[in-house]
């Protein structure tokens, strides 16, 4: 890993005796506390990270706040909040090191706020310099795209838009994703190869999608491990995911942009702590 590399998509779970799971959670993971995450990053040589609040913890963002506080500006957080969240709560989270809000449009993660509410919230996020992060099934991209284009803040699309790798690069969902990416407000995470693939590791059918995004929009792509890989029957080896980087971003210049320069610019690492 190059110096200053960023893992732009992970989660932390528990320990549940300290950070209980939400009662109405859509799934119950094993504990994956910050100490395990930090150990993984130390082994891989990763210096920065974006921790994304999980639906299993609901709107209680303390587990992420605790983890990013331990890293003193080198890690930041993406929160889950209701669309009706008070501005005071957003300011509180901002002071703790959060910089965005995620909205899920995935059936297995339960029903959340609609896209119109998410876009309305974006107008308030703009005052803080935050962004919207969206996680959706590829089948929804046509429905969501017109709304996302109305966003008042940058939009980060998770896991390459969850396209089905078996359908190829010419599938309508991927072409629509490329269309969105032509708007400079949009960013995409070339994470989740193991989620969009229909093959076993090393998920070779997913590589062309990530490589295309890096090739065409290399200045607005981000990479994340998605540790600890929730809701997967076969948990991937993080070392294998890292090895894919040379396939996703073949040149050293591309890898440095993906891992260092882009996240540093977008997430403003190292982040200044607020009193």
The 8 nearest C-alpha neighbors of each residue, nearest first, counted from 0:
[[1, 44, 4, 2, 45, 43, 258, 3],
 [2, 0, 4, 3, 255, 259, 258, 44],
 [1, 3, 4, 0, 46, 44, 45, 259],
 [2, 4, 46, 259, 1, 5, 47, 45],
 [5, 3, 259, 258, 45, 2, 1, 46],
 [6, 4, 47, 48, 258, 7, 45, 46],
 [5, 7, 223, 48, 8, 222, 224, 47],
 [6, 8, 223, 49, 48, 222, 5, 221],
 [7, 9, 223, 225, 49, 6, 50, 224],
 [10, 8, 225, 226, 50, 51, 224, 49],
 [9, 11, 51, 50, 226, 52, 53, 227],
 [10, 12, 32, 31, 33, 13, 63, 9],
 [13, 11, 31, 30, 32, 14, 10, 28],
 [14, 12, 15, 18, 30, 32, 31, 19],
 [13, 15, 30, 16, 17, 32, 18, 12],
 [14, 16, 13, 19, 18, 17, 20, 30],
 [15, 17, 14, 18, 19, 13, 20, 30],
 [18, 16, 15, 14, 19, 13, 62, 20],
 [17, 19, 15, 13, 14, 16, 62, 20],
 [20, 18, 15, 16, 17, 21, 13, 56],
 [19, 21, 56, 55, 15, 22, 18, 24],
 [22, 20, 56, 24, 57, 23, 55, 19],
 [21, 23, 24, 20, 55, 57, 56, 19],
 [22, 24, 21, 25, 55, 57, 20, 26],
 [25, 23, 55, 21, 26, 22, 54, 57],
 [26, 24, 108, 109, 55, 23, 107, 54],
 [27, 25, 24, 55, 28, 108, 230, 54],
 [28, 26, 55, 29, 24, 25, 20, 30],
 [29, 27, 30, 26, 229, 12, 55, 31],
 [28, 30, 31, 27, 12, 13, 14, 15],
 [29, 31, 12, 13, 14, 32, 28, 15],
 [32, 30, 12, 11, 13, 29, 35, 227],
 [33, 31, 11, 13, 34, 12, 14, 35],
 [32, 34, 36, 35, 66, 37, 11, 31],
 [33, 35, 37, 36, 32, 38, 31, 66],
 [36, 34, 38, 33, 37, 32, 39, 31],
 [35, 37, 33, 39, 38, 34, 40, 32],
 [36, 38, 40, 34, 39, 35, 33, 41],
 [37, 39, 41, 35, 36, 40, 34, 42],
 [40, 38, 42, 36, 37, 41, 43, 35],
 [39, 41, 45, 43, 37, 42, 38, 44],
 [40, 42, 38, 44, 39, 43, 37, 45],
 [41, 43, 39, 40, 44, 38, 45, 37],
 [44, 42, 40, 41, 45, 39, 0, 238],
 [43, 45, 41, 42, 40, 0, 46, 4],
 [46, 44, 40, 4, 43, 5, 47, 41],
 [45, 47, 3, 4, 5, 44, 73, 48],
 [48, 46, 5, 73, 74, 45, 4, 6],
 [47, 49, 74, 6, 5, 7, 50, 75],
 [48, 50, 7, 75, 8, 76, 74, 51],
 [51, 49, 76, 9, 10, 8, 77, 75],
 [52, 50, 77, 10, 76, 9, 53, 49],
 [51, 53, 78, 79, 77, 63, 10, 60],
 [54, 52, 55, 56, 51, 10, 57, 79],
 [53, 55, 57, 56, 24, 52, 108, 25],
 [54, 56, 24, 53, 57, 20, 21, 26],
 [57, 55, 20, 21, 54, 53, 59, 58],
 [58, 56, 54, 21, 59, 55, 53, 79],
 [57, 59, 80, 79, 60, 56, 81, 78],
 [60, 58, 57, 61, 56, 62, 79, 21],
 [59, 61, 62, 63, 58, 64, 78, 52],
 [62, 60, 64, 63, 59, 65, 18, 66],
 [61, 63, 65, 64, 60, 18, 66, 13],
 [64, 62, 66, 65, 61, 60, 67, 52],
 [65, 63, 61, 67, 66, 62, 68, 60],
 [66, 64, 68, 62, 63, 67, 61, 69],
 [67, 65, 63, 69, 68, 64, 33, 62],
 [66, 68, 74, 70, 69, 64, 75, 65],
 [69, 67, 65, 70, 66, 71, 64, 95],
 [68, 70, 67, 66, 71, 65, 74, 72],
 [71, 69, 67, 68, 73, 74, 72, 66],
 [72, 70, 68, 69, 73, 67, 272, 74],
 [71, 73, 270, 269, 74, 70, 271, 272],
 [72, 74, 47, 269, 70, 71, 268, 270],
 [75, 73, 48, 67, 47, 72, 49, 70],
 [76, 74, 49, 96, 97, 67, 50, 48],
 [75, 77, 97, 50, 49, 51, 96, 98],
 [76, 78, 51, 99, 100, 97, 98, 52],
 [79, 77, 100, 52, 101, 99, 80, 76],
 [78, 80, 58, 100, 101, 52, 57, 81],
 [79, 81, 58, 78, 84, 82, 100, 83],
 [82, 80, 83, 84, 79, 112, 58, 111],
 [81, 83, 84, 116, 120, 117, 80, 112],
 [82, 84, 81, 85, 120, 80, 116, 86],
 [85, 83, 81, 82, 80, 86, 88, 89],
 [84, 86, 87, 88, 83, 89, 90, 82],
 [85, 87, 89, 88, 90, 84, 123, 91],
 [88, 86, 90, 85, 89, 91, 84, 92],
 [89, 87, 91, 90, 85, 86, 92, 84],
 [88, 90, 86, 92, 91, 87, 93, 85],
 [89, 91, 93, 87, 88, 92, 86, 94],
 [92, 90, 88, 94, 93, 89, 87, 95],
 [93, 91, 95, 89, 94, 90, 97, 88],
 [92, 94, 97, 90, 96, 95, 91, 89],
 [93, 95, 91, 273, 92, 96, 90, 274],
 [96, 94, 92, 93, 97, 64, 91, 68],
 [95, 97, 75, 93, 94, 76, 98, 92],
 [98, 96, 76, 93, 92, 77, 75, 95],
 [97, 99, 129, 77, 76, 93, 96, 130],
 [100, 98, 130, 77, 129, 131, 97, 78],
 [101, 99, 78, 77, 131, 79, 132, 130],
 [102, 100, 132, 133, 79, 131, 78, 77],
 [101, 103, 133, 132, 134, 104, 100, 117],
 [104, 102, 134, 105, 133, 135, 101, 111],
 [103, 105, 135, 134, 106, 102, 136, 111],
 [104, 106, 135, 108, 107, 103, 136, 134],
 [105, 107, 108, 109, 104, 110, 136, 103],
 [106, 108, 105, 109, 25, 26, 110, 104],
 [109, 107, 106, 25, 105, 54, 110, 103],
 [108, 110, 106, 107, 25, 111, 105, 24],
 [111, 109, 106, 108, 112, 104, 105, 103],
 [112, 110, 109, 113, 103, 104, 102, 81],
 [111, 113, 116, 82, 114, 117, 110, 81],
 [114, 112, 116, 115, 117, 111, 104, 110],
 [113, 115, 117, 116, 118, 112, 146, 143],
 [116, 114, 118, 117, 113, 119, 146, 112],
 [117, 115, 119, 114, 118, 113, 82, 120],
 [118, 116, 114, 120, 115, 119, 82, 121],
 [117, 119, 121, 115, 120, 116, 150, 114],
 [118, 120, 116, 121, 117, 122, 115, 123],
 [121, 119, 117, 118, 122, 123, 82, 116],
 [122, 120, 124, 118, 123, 119, 151, 152],
 [121, 123, 120, 151, 125, 124, 119, 118],
 [124, 122, 121, 125, 120, 126, 119, 127],
 [125, 123, 121, 129, 126, 127, 122, 120],
 [124, 126, 128, 123, 127, 122, 152, 129],
 [125, 127, 124, 128, 123, 122, 129, 121],
 [128, 126, 125, 129, 124, 93, 123, 90],
 [127, 129, 125, 126, 124, 130, 98, 152],
 [130, 128, 99, 98, 124, 127, 125, 152],
 [131, 129, 99, 153, 152, 154, 132, 100],
 [132, 130, 154, 100, 99, 101, 155, 153],
 [131, 133, 101, 155, 154, 100, 156, 102],
 [134, 132, 102, 156, 101, 103, 157, 155],
 [135, 133, 103, 157, 104, 156, 102, 132],
 [136, 134, 104, 105, 103, 137, 133, 160],
 [135, 137, 138, 161, 139, 105, 104, 160],
 [136, 138, 162, 161, 139, 140, 160, 172],
 [137, 139, 136, 140, 172, 141, 135, 162],
 [140, 138, 137, 142, 141, 136, 143, 135],
 [139, 141, 143, 142, 137, 144, 138, 172],
 [142, 140, 144, 143, 139, 175, 138, 172],
 [141, 143, 139, 140, 144, 145, 146, 138],
 [142, 144, 140, 146, 141, 145, 139, 147],
 [143, 145, 147, 146, 141, 140, 142, 148],
 [146, 144, 148, 147, 143, 149, 142, 141],
 [145, 147, 149, 148, 144, 143, 114, 115],
 [148, 146, 144, 149, 150, 145, 143, 118],
 [147, 149, 145, 146, 150, 144, 179, 182],
 [150, 148, 147, 146, 151, 145, 118, 144],
 [151, 149, 147, 152, 148, 118, 121, 153],
 [150, 152, 122, 121, 149, 125, 153, 118],
 [153, 151, 130, 150, 125, 121, 154, 131],
 [152, 154, 184, 130, 185, 131, 155, 151],
 [155, 153, 131, 185, 132, 130, 186, 184],
 [154, 156, 132, 186, 187, 185, 131, 133],
 [157, 155, 187, 133, 132, 160, 188, 186],
 [156, 158, 134, 188, 159, 160, 133, 187],
 [157, 159, 190, 191, 160, 188, 161, 189],
 [160, 158, 161, 189, 157, 188, 187, 162],
 [159, 161, 158, 162, 137, 157, 156, 135],
 [162, 160, 137, 159, 158, 136, 195, 163],
 [163, 161, 137, 160, 195, 164, 173, 172],
 [164, 162, 195, 165, 166, 161, 196, 197],
 [165, 163, 196, 166, 205, 195, 167, 204],
 [164, 166, 163, 167, 197, 204, 196, 205],
 [167, 165, 164, 163, 170, 168, 169, 162],
 [168, 166, 169, 165, 164, 170, 163, 208],
 [167, 169, 170, 173, 208, 166, 174, 207],
 [168, 170, 167, 171, 174, 173, 166, 172],
 [169, 171, 172, 168, 173, 167, 166, 174],
 [172, 170, 174, 173, 175, 169, 168, 176],
 [173, 171, 175, 174, 170, 137, 176, 140],
 [172, 174, 176, 175, 171, 170, 177, 162],
 [173, 175, 171, 177, 176, 172, 178, 170],
 [176, 174, 178, 172, 173, 177, 171, 179],
 [177, 175, 173, 179, 178, 174, 180, 172],
 [176, 178, 180, 174, 175, 179, 173, 181],
 [177, 179, 175, 176, 181, 180, 174, 182],
 [180, 178, 176, 181, 177, 182, 175, 185],
 [179, 181, 177, 182, 178, 185, 176, 186],
 [182, 180, 179, 178, 183, 177, 185, 216],
 [181, 183, 180, 184, 179, 185, 178, 148],
 [184, 182, 185, 181, 180, 186, 219, 153],
 [183, 185, 153, 182, 154, 186, 152, 180],
 [186, 184, 154, 180, 183, 153, 182, 155],
 [185, 187, 155, 219, 220, 154, 156, 180],
 [188, 186, 156, 220, 155, 157, 221, 159],
 [187, 189, 221, 190, 157, 222, 158, 220],
 [190, 188, 222, 209, 159, 158, 221, 187],
 [191, 189, 158, 223, 188, 222, 192, 224],
 [190, 192, 158, 194, 193, 195, 189, 225],
 [193, 191, 194, 205, 195, 190, 196, 202],
 [192, 194, 191, 196, 195, 202, 200, 235],
 [195, 193, 191, 192, 196, 161, 158, 231],
 [194, 196, 163, 192, 164, 161, 193, 162],
 [197, 195, 164, 205, 193, 198, 202, 194],
 [196, 198, 165, 164, 195, 199, 204, 202],
 [199, 197, 202, 196, 200, 204, 203, 201],
 [198, 200, 202, 201, 197, 196, 193, 203],
 [201, 199, 202, 198, 193, 203, 235, 239],
 [200, 202, 203, 199, 239, 243, 240, 198],
 [203, 201, 200, 198, 204, 199, 196, 205],
 [202, 204, 205, 206, 201, 198, 200, 196],
 [203, 205, 202, 206, 164, 196, 207, 165],
 [206, 204, 196, 203, 192, 164, 208, 202],
 [205, 207, 209, 203, 208, 204, 247, 210],
 [208, 206, 210, 209, 205, 211, 204, 168],
 [209, 207, 211, 210, 206, 205, 212, 168],
 [210, 208, 212, 206, 189, 211, 207, 247],
 [209, 211, 247, 207, 213, 208, 212, 214],
 [212, 210, 214, 208, 209, 213, 207, 215],
 [211, 213, 209, 215, 214, 210, 216, 208],
 [214, 212, 217, 210, 216, 211, 215, 209],
 [213, 215, 211, 212, 217, 216, 210, 248],
 [214, 216, 212, 213, 217, 211, 210, 177],
 [217, 215, 213, 212, 218, 219, 214, 220],
 [218, 216, 213, 219, 220, 214, 215, 253],
 [217, 219, 216, 220, 261, 256, 257, 213],
 [220, 218, 186, 217, 216, 261, 187, 221],
 [219, 221, 187, 217, 188, 186, 257, 218],
 [222, 220, 188, 257, 189, 187, 7, 262],
 [223, 221, 189, 188, 190, 7, 6, 257],
 [222, 224, 8, 7, 6, 190, 225, 9],
 [223, 225, 226, 8, 6, 190, 9, 240],
 [226, 224, 9, 8, 228, 223, 227, 191],
 [227, 225, 228, 9, 224, 10, 8, 229],
 [226, 228, 229, 225, 10, 31, 9, 11],
 [227, 229, 226, 225, 234, 231, 230, 235],
 [230, 228, 231, 227, 28, 226, 234, 225],
 [231, 229, 232, 228, 26, 28, 234, 233],
 [230, 232, 233, 229, 234, 228, 194, 235],
 [231, 233, 234, 230, 229, 235, 228, 194],
 [234, 232, 231, 235, 230, 228, 199, 193],
 [233, 235, 231, 228, 232, 236, 227, 229],
 [236, 234, 237, 233, 193, 228, 240, 239],
 [235, 237, 239, 238, 240, 234, 200, 241],
 [238, 236, 240, 239, 235, 241, 224, 226],
 [237, 239, 241, 236, 240, 242, 43, 235],
 [238, 240, 242, 236, 241, 237, 243, 201],
 [241, 239, 237, 243, 238, 242, 236, 224],
 [242, 240, 238, 243, 239, 244, 237, 224],
 [241, 243, 239, 244, 240, 238, 245, 246],
 [244, 242, 246, 240, 241, 245, 247, 239],
 [245, 243, 247, 246, 242, 241, 248, 254],
 [244, 246, 249, 248, 243, 247, 242, 250],
 [247, 245, 243, 244, 249, 248, 206, 210],
 [246, 248, 210, 244, 209, 245, 206, 249],
 [247, 249, 245, 253, 254, 246, 244, 250],
 [250, 248, 245, 246, 247, 251, 253, 254],
 [251, 249, 253, 252, 248, 254, 245, 255],
 [250, 252, 254, 253, 255, 249, 248, 245],
 [251, 253, 255, 250, 254, 256, 248, 249],
 [254, 252, 256, 250, 248, 251, 255, 257],
 [255, 253, 257, 251, 248, 256, 252, 258],
 [254, 256, 252, 258, 259, 257, 253, 251],
 [255, 257, 260, 253, 254, 261, 259, 258],
 [258, 256, 254, 221, 255, 261, 220, 259],
 [257, 259, 4, 255, 5, 256, 254, 222],
 [260, 258, 4, 255, 256, 3, 261, 262],
 [259, 261, 256, 263, 262, 264, 255, 258],
 [260, 262, 264, 256, 263, 257, 259, 265],
 [263, 261, 265, 264, 266, 260, 259, 221],
 [262, 264, 268, 267, 260, 261, 266, 265],
 [265, 263, 267, 261, 262, 266, 260, 268],
 [264, 266, 262, 267, 263, 261, 268, 260],
 [265, 267, 262, 263, 268, 264, 98, 270],
 [268, 266, 263, 264, 265, 270, 269, 262],
 [269, 267, 270, 263, 266, 73, 72, 264],
 [268, 270, 73, 72, 267, 271, 263, 74],
 [269, 271, 72, 268, 267, 272, 73, 266],
 [272, 270, 72, 273, 269, 268, 96, 71],
 [271, 273, 72, 270, 274, 96, 71, 94],
 [272, 274, 94, 271, 95, 96, 93, 270],
 [273, 272, 94, 95, 271, 91, 93, 96]]
